[in-house]
Amino acid sequence: MKSLVVLLGVIMTLTQLYGDVELLFEVDMNGPEGIFYSQTEGVYYITDAKDSKVYKLNEENSLTTVIETLLPNTIMNPVVIGEKMYISSNKSGESSRVICFDLESNIYDVMIIEGSVSLGGITYVENLNSIFVVSQIGGLYKITLPDNNIVQVSQSVKGNGLCYDESSNKLIAASWGQKIKSISLDDYSEEVFNSSSPANYTAITKTGNKYFLSNWSGAVYMYDDLFTNRQTVLNSGLSNPVGLSVEGNKLIVCNYSYNGTGMVKGYDISTFVKVSEGNKPEKTGCINCYPNPFNPETTINFQVPEAGVYRIDIYDVYGRKIKSLVNGIYTSENINLKWDGKDDLGVLLSSGVYCISAYSENFEESKKVILMK
């Protein structure tokens, strides 16, 4: 079935400033809840909890209906893996469900998690090929793909929002009225970040070495990676913010608006990131790769010269971008990445010379690396 373009309200390009944050656009929706950015497609998938539909937001900020209706459920947060979308959902008085929707065939399956567990945050961990979904009232569940085998791995973890920190191999859960908590995927041990401030958190996402969290009461925060320093990104112009996404210097917030019509808003946060870090001594970035030549894997070390939004991409000798490694917010620190010689589609590349390029608004540096088989 072909997707239908839906004009929901007025889409506007704006230049209104909220402190150091610039409002770029607004899109009316009924009750936007969760959001997921697909890097392969360059689009956002947004769930609407009030009308039980899923939409796609493209680079021109126009909406397309992807799923017309998903049972009489309250759909929450989406994650897209290949051609399949997984959505946490709830139905009053019944067991919660994870809905698996095939984006090609428009056929969906329902995975039932027994008991009224009120599912919230959901995230995908590639190295385990598993989805993790957390209950808002307590319970963390692992769904192993492609068999969709469901195992409860914790009874105590709560989470309206959930994200994966690859650098520590931990899940990070943000919940209503709670401090931030991490869950190790090595042994499922839990740790509370006592330095974090409790709030009515509804979502969490990580970009670079910064975490962004939404607060139902009307704010968006930015934390460092140890949750010792919380800064307010937005505290006006929001109405019950829930799902949020940060890609590059663009922050997108789903405003559920409990007592009214919801809205998705997009912001430019590049100025906020620079101002929040203050004036620091000028530094020179540096890329190192070891081993080089390599087979099958190399470690890429990049010294971030100053706070900002950085990309690290890999190009072939013809100048074609073949792999995106980083697109996020970083402060002055070292970034360590591993590259396994594969492109964005997971295809192992042939032997040859490749170029690793790191760049931001005011910086660019490249390094040649040799893949040998």
SEPA-680437 format. One record per residue (C-alpha): residue number from 1; residue in one letter; x, y, z. Coordinates in steps of 0.1 Angstrom, whole numbers, plus 5000, padded with zeros to 4 digits. Each point is the difference from the previous one (the first is absolute). Layout:
SITE;NUM;A;X;Y;Z
...
//
This chain:
SITE;1;M;5000;5000;5000
SITE;2;K;5014;5034;4990
SITE;3;S;5006;5025;5028
SITE;4;L;4978;5030;5000
SITE;5;V;5013;5034;5005
SITE;6;V;4981;5016;5029
SITE;7;L;4999;5038;5006
SITE;8;L;4996;5003;5037
SITE;9;G;4997;5036;5009
SITE;10;V;5025;5026;4987
SITE;11;I;5037;4992;4996
SITE;12;M;5020;5031;5006
SITE;13;T;5036;5010;4997
SITE;14;L;5008;5023;5028
SITE;15;T;5029;5020;5014
SITE;16;Q;4988;5005;5036
SITE;17;L;5027;4997;5026
SITE;18;Y;4997;4984;5034
SITE;19;G;5032;5012;5017
SITE;20;D;5027;4984;4979
SITE;21;V;4976;4975;4983
SITE;22;E;4984;5009;4967
SITE;23;L;4965;4987;4991
SITE;24;L;5002;4987;4964
SITE;25;F;4965;4985;4994
SITE;26;E;4967;4989;5015
SITE;27;V;4977;4971;4988
SITE;28;D;4966;4995;5015
SITE;29;M;4990;4964;5010
SITE;30;N;4974;4986;5022
SITE;31;G;5021;4985;5028
SITE;32;P;5036;4993;4989
SITE;33;E;5017;4976;5024
SITE;34;G;5032;4983;4989
SITE;35;I;5025;5007;4973
SITE;36;F;5028;4981;4982
SITE;37;Y;5025;5012;4974
SITE;38;S;5008;4977;4972
SITE;39;Q;5036;5007;4988
SITE;40;T;4996;4979;4969
SITE;41;E;4969;5018;4989
SITE;42;G;5008;5034;5015
SITE;43;V;4964;5003;5014
SITE;44;Y;4983;5000;5034
SITE;45;Y;4973;4975;5010
SITE;46;I;4975;5015;5025
SITE;47;T;4973;4981;5019
SITE;48;D;4967;5018;5008
SITE;49;A;4986;4986;5032
SITE;50;K;4966;5017;4997
SITE;51;D;4991;4987;4965
SITE;52;S;5021;4968;5001
SITE;53;K;5018;5009;4967
SITE;54;V;5036;5002;4989
SITE;55;Y;5014;5028;4979
SITE;56;K;5032;5007;4981
SITE;57;L;5016;5035;5001
SITE;58;N;5023;5007;4971
SITE;59;E;5028;5026;4996
SITE;60;E;4975;5025;4987
SITE;61;N;4980;4996;5032
SITE;62;S;4969;4986;4983
SITE;63;L;4981;4970;5015
SITE;64;T;4990;4968;4983
SITE;65;T;4978;4973;5015
SITE;66;V;5019;4967;5004
SITE;67;I;4975;4980;5021
SITE;68;E;4963;5010;4999
SITE;69;T;4990;4982;5032
SITE;70;L;5016;4976;5025
SITE;71;L;4972;4983;5019
SITE;72;P;4983;5018;5029
SITE;73;N;5033;5005;5017
SITE;74;T;5019;5029;5015
SITE;75;I;5031;4999;4979
SITE;76;M;5032;5013;5016
SITE;77;N;5035;4999;4987
SITE;78;P;5013;4987;4966
SITE;79;V;5033;4985;4989
SITE;80;V;5007;4991;4963
SITE;81;I;5024;4971;4991
SITE;82;G;5003;4994;4963
SITE;83;E;4965;4996;4986
SITE;84;K;4983;4995;5033
SITE;85;M;4987;5024;5026
SITE;86;Y;4996;4989;5037
SITE;87;I;4976;5021;5021
SITE;88;S;4994;4998;5038
SITE;89;S;4962;5002;5007
SITE;90;N;4975;4997;5027
SITE;91;K;4963;4991;5002
SITE;92;S;4979;5009;5030
SITE;93;G;4993;4970;5022
SITE;94;E;5019;4976;4978
SITE;95;S;5036;4987;4996
SITE;96;S;5024;5024;4984
SITE;97;R;5013;4993;4965
SITE;98;V;5029;5006;4977
SITE;99;I;4988;5004;4964
SITE;100;C;5022;4989;4972
SITE;101;F;4990;5017;4967
SITE;102;D;5015;4991;4966
SITE;103;L;5005;5032;4981
SITE;104;E;5000;4982;4966
SITE;105;S;4970;4977;5004
SITE;106;N;4980;5021;5025
SITE;107;I;4994;4968;5020
SITE;108;Y;5006;5001;5038
SITE;109;D;5004;4975;5028
SITE;110;V;4993;5006;5036
SITE;111;M;5022;4988;5028
SITE;112;I;4982;4999;5033
SITE;113;I;5018;5006;5033
SITE;114;E;4977;4985;5027
SITE;115;G;4986;5023;5026
SITE;116;S;4991;5036;4998
SITE;117;V;5036;5012;5000
SITE;118;S;4995;5034;4984
SITE;119;L;5029;5000;4975
SITE;120;G;5020;5031;4994
SITE;121;G;5035;5004;4985
SITE;122;I;5014;4977;4973
SITE;123;T;5034;4997;4984
SITE;124;Y;5020;4977;4977
SITE;125;V;5034;4986;5009
SITE;126;E;5018;4989;4968
SITE;127;N;5027;4978;5015
SITE;128;L;4974;4979;5017
SITE;129;N;4975;5003;4972
SITE;130;S;4974;5006;5026
SITE;131;I;4974;5025;5010
SITE;132;F;4996;5012;5036
SITE;133;V;4967;5014;5012
SITE;134;V;4994;5014;5035
SITE;135;S;4968;5003;5021
SITE;136;Q;4990;5033;5015
SITE;137;I;4990;4982;5032
SITE;138;G;5029;4975;5002
SITE;139;G;5015;4974;4977
SITE;140;L;5026;4997;4972
SITE;141;Y;4995;4976;4972
SITE;142;K;5024;4987;4973
SITE;143;I;4986;4989;4966
SITE;144;T;5025;4980;4980
SITE;145;L;4997;5003;4963
SITE;146;P;4990;4985;4976
SITE;147;D;4982;4974;5022
SITE;148;N;4984;5027;5021
SITE;149;N;5008;4980;5032
SITE;150;I;4990;5021;5030
SITE;151;V;5019;4998;5034
SITE;152;Q;4995;5022;5030
SITE;153;V;5035;5011;5012
SITE;154;S;4991;5023;5028
SITE;155;Q;4969;5006;5022
SITE;156;S;5011;5033;5016
SITE;157;V;5010;5022;4970
SITE;158;K;4974;5026;4991
SITE;159;G;5001;5022;4969
SITE;160;N;4980;5023;4979
SITE;161;G;5031;5005;4980
SITE;162;L;5028;4975;4991
SITE;163;C;5032;5003;4979
SITE;164;Y;5032;4980;4995
SITE;165;D;5035;5013;5008
SITE;166;E;5023;4980;4977
SITE;167;S;5032;5013;5017
SITE;168;S;4991;4984;5033
SITE;169;N;4977;4972;4987
SITE;170;K;4973;5012;5023
SITE;171;L;4963;5010;4997
SITE;172;I;4990;5034;5015
SITE;173;A;4965;5003;5014
SITE;174;A;4982;5032;5008
SITE;175;S;4967;4998;5019
SITE;176;W;4973;5022;5015
SITE;177;G;5012;5015;5033
SITE;178;Q;5032;4978;5001
SITE;179;K;5037;5006;4997
SITE;180;I;5017;4987;4969
SITE;181;K;5010;4963;5001
SITE;182;S;5024;4978;4980
SITE;183;I;4997;4963;4993
SITE;184;S;5031;4980;4990
SITE;185;L;4994;4977;4971
SITE;186;D;5029;4978;5012
SITE;187;D;4982;4988;5032
SITE;188;Y;4969;5023;5002
SITE;189;S;5013;5016;5032
SITE;190;E;4984;5034;5007
SITE;191;E;5015;5033;5011
SITE;192;V;4982;5032;5009
SITE;193;F;5017;5033;4990
SITE;194;N;4996;5017;5034
SITE;195;S;5013;5033;4986
SITE;196;S;4970;5001;4976
SITE;197;S;4970;5021;5009
SITE;198;P;4966;4982;5000
SITE;199;A;4973;5015;4978
SITE;200;N;4969;4988;4980
SITE;201;Y;5022;4986;4972
SITE;202;T;4982;4987;4970
SITE;203;A;5028;4992;4975
SITE;204;I;5038;4998;4998
SITE;205;T;5024;4999;4970
SITE;206;K;5038;5002;4997
SITE;207;T;5020;5018;4974
SITE;208;G;5038;5002;5002
SITE;209;N;5008;5003;5037
SITE;210;K;4968;5018;5009
SITE;211;Y;4966;4987;5012
SITE;212;F;4968;5019;4992
SITE;213;L;4969;4994;5022
SITE;214;S;4964;5013;4998
SITE;215;N;4980;5010;5030
SITE;216;W;4962;4996;4998
SITE;217;S;4997;5033;5020
SITE;218;G;5014;5019;4971
SITE;219;A;5037;4999;4996
SITE;220;V;5029;4984;4981
SITE;221;Y;5034;4994;5018
SITE;222;M;5035;4992;4990
SITE;223;Y;5022;4978;5022
SITE;224;D;5037;4991;4998
SITE;225;D;5008;4963;4997
SITE;226;L;5003;4995;5037
SITE;227;F;4968;5019;5008
SITE;228;T;5018;5024;5023
SITE;229;N;4990;5032;4982
SITE;230;R;4965;5007;4988
SITE;231;Q;4993;5030;4977
SITE;232;T;4967;5013;4988
SITE;233;V;4997;5001;4963
SITE;234;L;4963;5010;4998
SITE;235;N;4975;5010;5027
SITE;236;S;4975;5019;4979
SITE;237;G;4979;4993;4969
SITE;238;L;4994;4964;5010
SITE;239;S;4968;4982;5009
SITE;240;N;5005;4966;5017
SITE;241;P;5032;4990;4980
SITE;242;V;5005;4963;4996
SITE;243;G;5021;4985;4973
SITE;244;L;5031;5018;4987
SITE;245;S;5027;4995;4975
SITE;246;V;5034;5017;4995
SITE;247;E;5018;4996;4966
SITE;248;G;5029;5024;4994
SITE;249;N;4989;5034;5011
SITE;250;K;4963;4993;4997
SITE;251;L;4978;4993;5030
SITE;252;I;4965;4987;4994
SITE;253;V;4974;4999;5028
SITE;254;C;4966;4983;5000
SITE;255;N;4976;5021;5020
SITE;256;Y;4971;4976;5011
SITE;257;S;4979;5029;5014
SITE;258;Y;4977;4981;5024
SITE;259;N;4972;5026;4999
SITE;260;G;5003;5011;4964
SITE;261;T;5014;4994;4965
SITE;262;G;5035;4987;4999
SITE;263;M;5029;5013;4980
SITE;264;V;5035;4989;4988
SITE;265;K;5026;5028;5002
SITE;266;G;5035;5001;4986
SITE;267;Y;5028;5021;5014
SITE;268;D;5036;5009;4991
SITE;269;I;5021;4995;5031
SITE;270;S;5035;5007;4986
SITE;271;T;5003;5034;5017
SITE;272;F;4988;4986;5033
SITE;273;V;5027;4973;4999
SITE;274;K;5028;5025;4994
SITE;275;V;4987;5024;5027
SITE;276;S;4995;4973;5025
SITE;277;E;5036;4990;4999
SITE;278;G;5013;5036;5004
SITE;279;N;5033;5013;4986
SITE;280;K;5027;4973;4999
SITE;281;P;5036;5002;4987
SITE;282;E;5002;4994;4963
SITE;283;K;5012;4965;4992
SITE;284;T;5010;4981;4969
SITE;285;G;4981;4968;4992
SITE;286;C;5019;4968;4991
SITE;287;I;4989;4967;4984
SITE;288;N;5020;4968;5007
SITE;289;C;4993;4965;4988
SITE;290;Y;5015;4968;5013
SITE;291;P;5008;4976;4986
SITE;292;N;5005;5015;4966
SITE;293;P;5000;4981;4977
SITE;294;F;4974;4979;5016
SITE;295;N;4981;4967;4998
SITE;296;P;4972;4995;5011
SITE;297;E;4996;5030;5023
SITE;298;T;5016;5033;5008
SITE;299;T;4996;5024;5029
SITE;300;I;4995;5037;4992
SITE;301;N;5010;5026;5025
SITE;302;F;4989;5036;4995
SITE;303;Q;5009;5028;5024
SITE;304;V;4971;5025;5000
SITE;305;P;5014;5035;4997
SITE;306;E;4970;5019;5014
SITE;307;A;4964;4994;5009
SITE;308;G;4976;4996;4971
SITE;309;V;4982;4977;4976
SITE;310;Y;5024;4976;4983
SITE;311;R;4997;4975;4972
SITE;312;I;5025;4972;4993
SITE;313;D;4995;4983;4967
SITE;314;I;5020;4976;4978
SITE;315;Y;5005;5006;4963
SITE;316;D;5014;4979;4972
SITE;317;V;5027;5012;4975
SITE;318;Y;4973;5014;4977
SITE;319;G;4987;5023;5028
SITE;320;R;4968;4980;5006
SITE;321;K;4988;4998;5036
SITE;322;I;4997;4963;5009
SITE;323;K;4997;5001;5038
SITE;324;S;4987;5024;5026
SITE;325;L;5016;4995;5034
SITE;326;V;4991;5031;5021
SITE;327;N;4974;5027;4998
SITE;328;G;4996;5015;5034
SITE;329;I;5009;5026;5026
SITE;330;Y;5034;4998;5017
SITE;331;T;5020;5021;5024
SITE;332;S;5038;5001;5001
SITE;333;E;5010;4964;5005
SITE;334;N;5012;4969;4982
SITE;335;I;4976;4979;4978
SITE;336;N;5010;4964;4996
SITE;337;L;4982;4980;4972
SITE;338;K;5004;4966;4984
SITE;339;W;4995;4994;4963
SITE;340;D;4997;4965;4986
SITE;341;G;5005;5008;4963
SITE;342;K;4963;5000;4992
SITE;343;D;4978;5026;4984
SITE;344;D;4966;5014;5013
SITE;345;L;4982;4969;4986
SITE;346;G;5023;4976;5019
SITE;347;V;5018;4989;4968
SITE;348;L;5037;4992;5005
SITE;349;L;5021;5023;4977
SITE;350;S;5028;4989;4977
SITE;351;S;5037;5006;5008
SITE;352;G;5011;5035;4993
SITE;353;V;5006;5036;5013
SITE;354;Y;4972;5018;5018
SITE;355;C;4998;5035;5015
SITE;356;I;4986;5007;5035
SITE;357;S;4987;5035;5002
SITE;358;A;4991;5019;5032
SITE;359;Y;4983;5034;4997
SITE;360;S;4978;5025;5016
SITE;361;E;4990;5036;4993
SITE;362;N;5035;5014;5006
SITE;363;F;5022;4969;4996
SITE;364;E;5009;4973;4975
SITE;365;E;5028;4974;5000
SITE;366;S;5005;4967;4981
SITE;367;K;5022;4969;5004
SITE;368;K;5007;4972;4975
SITE;369;V;4996;4964;5011
SITE;370;I;5007;4968;4982
SITE;371;L;4978;4969;5001
SITE;372;M;5019;4969;4992
SITE;373;K;4986;4964;4996
//
